Amino acid sequence: KRRFAIVSSTNARFEDWMFPTEVEYEASKQDLIETTLDALEKYVPDIRNKIDHVEVATPRTFQHYTKHLSGASFGTKFEGLAVSRNLPDQIRGLYHAGSVGIIMSGWLGAINYGVIVANDVDQRLLSGRVSPPPQPNLA
């Protein structure tokens, strides 16, 4: 049997998921599932009969599992980018790579930012502004 995965991402505000009761929270999650499937059904007819598993994560889910402030699904917002990019000027040799919104969020953003920071480090090393580490004495 062939299997497919569909991931639907939407923007969400943490405060929009703060309900007085867990019953209301779960009902809202179920509503999100249903409205998402309604939209998907326009592209994949009879999708509900083809689904094995549906899962929904909210900002509360992210906060629970990652402990990120207000359930952010990634690191700092754009204001964190300036702090991150300026670290080597503040503390010599300290670089930061992570998901700070430079290109995209999540793991892919972290990988892309890692490449950018690795290039920064490489350029610094090649510029001669940093002495290479001492070589071990193998004698």
Secondary structure, 3 states (H helix, E strand, C coil): CCCCCCCCCCCCCHHHHCCCCHHHHHHHHHHHHHHHHHHHHCCCCCHHHHCCCCCCCCHHHHHHHHCCHHHCCCCCCHHHHHHHHHHHHHCCCCCCCCCCCCCCCHHHHHHHHHHHHHHHHHHHHHCCCCCCCCCCCCC
